[in-house]
């Protein structure tokens, strides 16, 4: 993460997997106030219908049906998948949000 966004403020905060959610929140020292990374299972098209907004942007370089909603009520939401897992990268919208989300997703997908 630091290779992409620079130094972090504190340590990443993960949820307890027993809660049924797998996520981690990062707080960069500069740039976006937070970055959330989540893993979901299920159908990506259901996520697209729910969070894709009116004009989701296709991201074929991250895999079939990957997409980003650059402004989901003030947030940038990126969804990509590998196997049965759906990766979600979320951060506040801004001029570099989509590029940041894509860079994080590219790195994360190689580790799934």
Secondary structure, DSSP 8 states (H G I E B T S, - for coil): -HHHH--BSS--EE--GGGT-EEEEE-BSSSSS-EEEEEEES-HHHHHHHHS-SS-EE-GGG-TT-EEEEEETTEEEEEEEETTEEEEEEEE--TTHHHHHHHHHHHHHTT-
